[in-house]
Amino acid sequence: MVEKLLSKVVMITFLVMIVIGFTIPSFLQSNDGKAAAEQRICQTDTECYLMCEDIPVAILCSGNLCIQNSCKEKSLYPFQQNPLAFSLGVEVDGQTVNLTANPNNFFVKFNPTEIFSSGISLNQILDKAGMRLEGLCLQTPQGKYCNEKEKEVQVWLNGNRTYNYNYVPVQGDTIKIIYTG
Protein backbone atom coordinates (compact mmCIF):
# COMPACT_ATOMS: atom_id res chain seq x y z
CA MET A 1 0.00 0.00 0.00
CA VAL A 2 2.87 2.32 0.76
CA GLU A 3 4.25 1.58 -2.73
CA LYS A 4 0.93 2.60 -4.38
CA LEU A 5 0.86 5.83 -2.40
CA LEU A 6 4.49 6.54 -3.24
CA SER A 7 3.91 5.89 -6.98
CA LYS A 8 0.90 8.25 -6.95
CA VAL A 9 2.95 10.99 -5.26
CA VAL A 10 5.76 10.52 -7.79
CA MET A 11 3.26 10.65 -10.70
CA ILE A 12 1.58 13.82 -9.39
CA THR A 13 4.98 15.44 -8.80
CA PHE A 14 6.03 14.53 -12.34
CA LEU A 15 2.82 16.02 -13.82
CA VAL A 16 3.25 19.23 -11.80
CA MET A 17 6.84 19.54 -13.09
CA ILE A 18 5.62 19.14 -16.69
CA VAL A 19 3.00 21.87 -16.23
CA ILE A 20 5.52 24.21 -14.63
CA GLY A 21 8.08 23.42 -17.36
CA PHE A 22 5.68 24.58 -20.08
CA THR A 23 4.23 27.63 -18.33
CA ILE A 24 7.24 29.32 -16.68
CA PRO A 25 9.16 29.92 -19.95
CA SER A 26 6.18 31.76 -21.43
CA PHE A 27 6.12 34.12 -18.42
CA LEU A 28 9.87 34.69 -18.61
CA GLN A 29 9.71 35.58 -22.33
CA SER A 30 6.99 38.15 -21.89
CA ASN A 31 6.94 40.82 -24.60
CA ASP A 32 5.04 43.47 -22.63
CA GLY A 33 1.67 42.54 -24.11
CA LYS A 34 2.81 43.04 -27.71
CA ALA A 35 1.95 40.14 -29.97
CA ALA A 36 4.70 39.30 -32.44
CA ALA A 37 3.48 39.42 -36.03
CA GLU A 38 3.84 36.24 -38.01
CA GLN A 39 6.27 36.47 -40.92
CA ARG A 40 4.61 36.52 -44.32
CA ILE A 41 6.02 34.66 -47.31
CA CYS A 42 6.02 36.59 -50.60
CA GLN A 43 7.27 36.55 -54.17
CA THR A 44 6.54 40.19 -55.06
CA ASP A 45 6.07 43.50 -53.26
CA THR A 46 2.32 43.57 -53.96
CA GLU A 47 1.87 40.56 -51.66
CA CYS A 48 3.25 42.57 -48.73
CA TYR A 49 0.84 45.52 -48.63
CA LEU A 50 -0.51 46.45 -45.18
CA MET A 51 -3.60 48.50 -44.38
CA CYS A 52 -2.63 50.85 -41.55
CA GLU A 53 -5.45 53.10 -40.34
CA ASP A 54 -7.29 52.52 -43.65
CA ILE A 55 -4.24 53.66 -45.65
CA PRO A 56 -2.39 51.14 -47.87
CA VAL A 57 1.31 50.92 -47.00
CA ALA A 58 3.82 49.48 -49.51
CA ILE A 59 6.17 46.92 -47.96
CA LEU A 60 9.35 45.47 -49.52
CA CYS A 61 9.47 41.74 -50.29
CA SER A 62 13.08 40.60 -49.84
CA GLY A 63 14.37 37.04 -49.73
CA ASN A 64 10.77 35.78 -50.13
CA LEU A 65 9.72 37.42 -46.84
CA CYS A 66 7.81 40.65 -46.26
CA ILE A 67 10.19 42.99 -44.41
CA GLN A 68 7.37 44.44 -42.26
CA ASN A 69 4.50 42.29 -40.99
CA SER A 70 2.34 44.64 -38.92
CA CYS A 71 1.55 48.33 -38.71
CA LYS A 72 3.18 48.47 -35.27
CA GLU A 73 6.58 47.46 -36.65
CA LYS A 74 8.96 50.16 -37.85
CA SER A 75 9.46 50.17 -41.61
CA LEU A 76 13.11 49.65 -42.52
CA TYR A 77 12.41 50.53 -46.17
CA PRO A 78 9.65 53.17 -46.40
CA PHE A 79 8.40 53.71 -49.96
CA GLN A 80 9.51 57.04 -51.46
CA GLN A 81 7.76 58.66 -54.44
CA ASN A 82 11.00 60.17 -55.77
CA PRO A 83 13.34 57.36 -56.83
CA LEU A 84 17.07 57.14 -56.36
CA ALA A 85 18.61 56.57 -59.83
CA PHE A 86 21.93 54.94 -60.69
CA SER A 87 23.50 52.82 -63.41
CA LEU A 88 23.58 49.02 -63.02
CA GLY A 89 24.95 46.67 -65.65
CA VAL A 90 25.56 42.92 -65.66
CA GLU A 91 27.78 41.27 -68.25
CA VAL A 92 28.52 37.55 -68.69
CA ASP A 93 31.25 36.52 -71.17
CA GLY A 94 30.93 39.81 -73.04
CA GLN A 95 27.13 39.63 -73.33
CA THR A 96 24.93 42.15 -71.53
CA VAL A 97 22.33 40.50 -69.29
CA ASN A 98 18.90 42.10 -69.61
CA LEU A 99 17.70 43.24 -66.17
CA THR A 100 13.94 42.93 -65.79
CA ALA A 101 11.74 42.83 -62.74
CA ASN A 102 8.26 41.52 -62.17
CA PRO A 103 5.83 44.45 -62.62
CA ASN A 104 4.40 43.57 -59.18
CA ASN A 105 7.71 44.65 -57.64
CA PHE A 106 7.56 48.40 -57.28
CA PHE A 107 10.52 49.15 -54.99
CA VAL A 108 13.03 48.46 -57.82
CA LYS A 109 12.71 49.32 -61.53
CA PHE A 110 15.26 48.63 -64.27
CA ASN A 111 16.24 50.41 -67.51
CA PRO A 112 17.11 52.87 -66.00
CA THR A 113 17.73 51.44 -62.53
CA GLU A 114 15.67 53.21 -59.88
CA ILE A 115 14.97 52.30 -56.27
CA PHE A 116 12.05 53.73 -54.34
CA SER A 117 13.46 53.41 -50.81
CA SER A 118 16.81 54.22 -49.26
CA GLY A 119 18.80 51.41 -47.72
CA ILE A 120 18.08 48.69 -50.31
CA SER A 121 21.33 46.76 -50.89
CA LEU A 122 22.85 45.62 -54.18
CA ASN A 123 21.90 41.99 -53.51
CA GLN A 124 18.29 42.99 -52.74
CA ILE A 125 18.19 44.90 -56.04
CA LEU A 126 19.64 41.95 -57.95
CA ASP A 127 17.09 39.67 -56.25
CA LYS A 128 14.32 41.62 -58.00
CA ALA A 129 15.92 40.60 -61.35
CA GLY A 130 16.25 36.96 -60.26
CA MET A 131 19.99 37.29 -59.58
CA ARG A 132 22.28 37.00 -56.59
CA LEU A 133 25.94 37.61 -55.73
CA GLU A 134 27.11 34.97 -53.28
CA GLY A 135 30.69 34.25 -52.33
CA LEU A 136 32.60 33.96 -55.59
CA CYS A 137 29.51 33.32 -57.73
CA LEU A 138 26.91 35.24 -59.72
CA GLN A 139 23.55 33.48 -59.96
CA THR A 140 21.36 34.60 -62.90
CA PRO A 141 18.20 33.15 -64.45
CA GLN A 142 20.48 31.72 -67.18
CA GLY A 143 22.82 29.91 -64.78
CA LYS A 144 25.43 30.13 -62.07
CA TYR A 145 28.82 31.66 -62.84
CA CYS A 146 31.62 31.09 -60.35
CA ASN A 147 35.29 31.97 -60.18
CA GLU A 148 37.43 29.43 -62.04
CA LYS A 149 41.06 29.25 -63.12
CA GLU A 150 40.71 31.83 -65.87
CA LYS A 151 37.31 33.42 -65.17
CA GLU A 152 36.02 35.45 -62.26
CA VAL A 153 33.13 37.55 -61.01
CA GLN A 154 34.09 41.21 -60.63
CA VAL A 155 32.00 44.01 -59.13
CA TRP A 156 32.94 47.56 -60.08
CA LEU A 157 31.61 50.58 -58.19
CA ASN A 158 32.26 53.98 -59.77
CA GLY A 159 35.35 52.59 -61.53
CA ASN A 160 36.78 50.84 -58.46
CA ARG A 161 36.63 47.13 -57.77
CA THR A 162 34.64 46.19 -54.66
CA TYR A 163 33.80 43.00 -52.77
CA ASN A 164 30.91 44.55 -50.84
CA TYR A 165 27.86 42.77 -52.30
CA ASN A 166 25.60 44.39 -49.71
CA TYR A 167 26.58 47.89 -50.81
CA VAL A 168 23.69 50.38 -50.64
CA PRO A 169 23.71 52.44 -53.86
CA VAL A 170 23.46 56.23 -53.80
CA GLN A 171 22.22 58.67 -56.41
CA GLY A 172 24.40 58.63 -59.54
CA ASP A 173 26.44 55.49 -58.74
CA THR A 174 27.71 53.33 -61.60
CA ILE A 175 27.78 49.62 -60.75
CA LYS A 176 29.01 47.01 -63.20
CA ILE A 177 29.05 43.27 -62.51
CA ILE A 178 31.23 41.34 -64.92
CA TYR A 179 31.94 37.61 -65.32
CA THR A 180 34.84 37.21 -67.71
CA GLY A 181 38.28 35.72 -68.22
Secondary structure in CASP SS format (residue, H / E / C, confidence):
PFRMAT SS
TARGET T0000
AUTHOR 0000-0000-0000
METHOD secondary structure of the structure
MODEL  1
M C 1.00
V H 1.00
E H 1.00
K H 1.00
L H 1.00
L H 1.00
S H 1.00
K H 1.00
V H 1.00
V H 1.00
M H 1.00
I H 1.00
T H 1.00
F H 1.00
L H 1.00
V H 1.00
M H 1.00
I H 1.00
V H 1.00
I H 1.00
G H 1.00
F H 1.00
T H 1.00
I H 1.00
P H 1.00
S H 1.00
F H 1.00
L H 1.00
Q C 1.00
S C 1.00
N C 1.00
D C 1.00
G C 1.00
K C 1.00
A C 1.00
A C 1.00
A C 1.00
E C 1.00
Q C 1.00
R C 1.00
I E 1.00
C C 1.00
Q C 1.00
T C 1.00
D H 1.00
T H 1.00
E H 1.00
C H 1.00
Y C 1.00
L E 1.00
M E 1.00
C E 1.00
E C 1.00
D C 1.00
I E 1.00
P E 1.00
V E 1.00
A C 1.00
I C 1.00
L C 1.00
C E 1.00
S E 1.00
G C 1.00
N C 1.00
L E 1.00
C E 1.00
I C 1.00
Q C 1.00
N C 1.00
S C 1.00
C C 1.00
K C 1.00
E C 1.00
K C 1.00
S C 1.00
L C 1.00
Y C 1.00
P C 1.00
F C 1.00
Q C 1.00
Q C 1.00
N C 1.00
P C 1.00
L E 1.00
A E 1.00
F E 1.00
S E 1.00
L E 1.00
G E 1.00
V E 1.00
E E 1.00
V E 1.00
D C 1.00
G C 1.00
Q E 1.00
T E 1.00
V C 1.00
N C 1.00
L C 1.00
T C 1.00
A C 1.00
N C 1.00
P C 1.00
N C 1.00
N C 1.00
F C 1.00
F C 1.00
V E 1.00
K E 1.00
F C 1.00
N C 1.00
P C 1.00
T E 1.00
E E 1.00
I E 1.00
F C 1.00
S C 1.00
S C 1.00
G C 1.00
I C 1.00
S C 1.00
L H 1.00
N H 1.00
Q H 1.00
I H 1.00
L H 1.00
D H 1.00
K H 1.00
A C 1.00
G C 1.00
M C 1.00
R E 1.00
L E 1.00
E E 1.00
G C 1.00
L C 1.00
C E 1.00
L E 1.00
Q E 1.00
T E 1.00
P C 1.00
Q C 1.00
G E 1.00
K E 1.00
Y E 1.00
C E 1.00
N C 1.00
E C 1.00
K C 1.00
E C 1.00
K C 1.00
E E 1.00
V E 1.00
Q E 1.00
V E 1.00
W E 1.00
L E 1.00
N C 1.00
G C 1.00
N E 1.00
R E 1.00
T E 1.00
Y C 1.00
N C 1.00
Y C 1.00
N C 1.00
Y C 1.00
V C 1.00
P C 1.00
V C 1.00
Q C 1.00
G C 1.00
D C 1.00
T E 1.00
I E 1.00
K E 1.00
I E 1.00
I E 1.00
Y E 1.00
T E 1.00
G C 1.00
END
